Amino acid sequence: LGMSSRWAINGHTDRRLDYQIWCGPAMGAFNAWTAGSFLAEPANRTVAQVAKNLLEGAAVLTRAHQFRTYGVDVPIQAFDFRPRRLV
């Protein structure tokens, strides 16, 4: 177990099934965010789709927060951006 991340870093293909990639809580949060969406399937997680969804989500949430700071009554649903297929 102690060598599993080193095997991945060094590319030891004979230990490929034992690879361990350290990612902290971010991967769990990402998986929770993508659950129930088309990005739940790892095969759909292209760099372009993930990046576009992260950027779109950040823009949507920033805009909703801006409106709220201006005193607009923003519904809570505006802060719940879910991944979707983006061109």
C-alpha positions in Angstrom: 0.0 0.0 0.0 2.8 2.4 0.8 4.3 2.0 -2.7 1.0 2.2 -4.6 1.2 6.0 -5.3 4.9 5.6 -6.3 4.0 2.8 -8.8 1.5 5.2 -10.4 4.0 8.1 -10.6 6.8 5.9 -12.0 4.4 4.1 -14.4 5.1 0.5 -13.3 2.6 -1.1 -15.7 3.0 -4.5 -14.0 1.4 -3.0 -10.8 -1.3 -1.0 -12.7 -4.2 -2.6 -10.8 -2.6 -1.5 -7.6 -2.2 2.2 -8.5 -3.4 4.7 -6.0 -3.8 8.4 -6.9 -4.0 10.9 -4.1 -6.6 13.5 -4.7 -8.1 14.5 -1.3 -11.7 15.4 -0.9 -11.9 17.2 -4.3 -12.6 14.0 -6.2 -15.4 13.0 -3.9 -17.0 16.4 -4.2 -16.6 16.2 -8.0 -18.3 12.8 -8.1 -21.1 14.0 -5.9 -21.6 17.0 -8.3 -21.7 14.8 -11.4 -24.0 12.1 -9.9 -27.1 11.8 -12.0 -25.7 13.8 -14.9 -24.1 12.7 -18.1 -20.7 13.3 -16.4 -21.4 10.5 -13.9 -20.1 8.1 -16.5 -16.2 8.5 -16.5 -16.1 7.9 -20.3 -18.0 11.2 -20.8 -15.5 13.2 -18.7 -13.5 14.8 -21.5 -11.2 17.6 -20.6 -13.4 20.0 -22.7 -16.7 19.0 -21.1 -15.4 19.1 -17.6 -13.7 22.4 -18.1 -16.7 24.0 -19.8 -19.0 22.8 -17.1 -16.7 24.1 -14.3 -16.4 27.5 -16.0 -20.2 27.7 -16.8 -21.1 26.7 -13.3 -18.7 29.3 -11.8 -20.2 32.0 -14.1 -23.8 31.1 -13.2 -23.0 31.0 -9.4 -21.1 34.3 -9.5 -23.9 36.0 -11.4 -26.5 34.7 -8.9 -24.4 35.9 -6.0 -23.9 39.3 -7.6 -27.7 39.7 -7.9 -28.2 38.6 -4.3 -25.6 41.3 -3.1 -27.6 43.9 -5.1 -30.7 43.0 -3.0 -32.4 40.8 -5.7 -34.4 38.0 -4.2 -32.6 35.1 -5.9 -34.2 31.7 -5.6 -32.0 29.0 -4.0 -32.3 26.9 -7.2 -30.1 29.5 -9.0 -27.2 28.3 -6.9 -27.6 24.6 -7.9 -25.8 24.3 -11.2 -25.7 20.7 -12.6 -23.4 19.5 -15.4 -24.9 19.4 -18.8 -23.6 18.8 -22.3 -22.0 22.0 -23.6 -20.9 22.7 -27.1 
